[in-house]
């Protein structure tokens, strides 16, 4: 998958380098009742490439239904089931059941664009829990992590420790903190502490619980290429630590 994306990106860059009559609209506008955030069109010889990023408010649309389904591509499902079998062989005594009551189990990522939150279809990699594994989707497919513990630290802070069986590091434990910064809207800052090259690394992601996802519109890319000009759509930089601090003061 990663190779495919890199090849698509290289093709897109090559295509753009040869383009003529480039037309770029970066200010949002409305056409046929659709809010378009960005539109790009350019020609190469007799060919014309069209791209646009638009807002889809309808979760009953094909895109909305796909995002809510948490469905696997056929190849990803096969790889996931293989990974689960490997985990059971490696850690036969660890797979167990963990109490996840009162905690949303399925999550979708959010982005911020001009101070408004959206689900971003192009990078809508979900995460979810069942009673024994935590699953994180990426461009490489769905990767399962064994849940070692799950703890409610407070009404707005939940922490799970998982085993990353595929990590090359000696410390295979990841610590994942869910800070519910807007409980009524199901919004959480997810902080993951993990090992990379034997050093502690921290990453953040803003996410929304599946049950509340339909409160937010979807940003969708429509393009003829596998790789749209995503660099043209500039999202807000999120101060995750500030969001967590401010939520604790409310």
Secondary structure by P-SEA (a helix, b strand, c coil): caaaaaaaaaaaaaaaaaccbbbbbcbbbbcccccccbbbbbbcccbbbbbbbbbbcccccaaaaaaaaccccaaaaaaaaaaaaaaaaaccccbbbbbbcccccbbbbbbbccccccccccccccccccccbbbbbccccbbbbbbcccccccccbbbbbbbcccccccccbbbbbbbcccccccccbbbbbbbcccbbbbbbbbbbcccccccbbbbbbbccccccccccccccccaaaaaaaaaaac
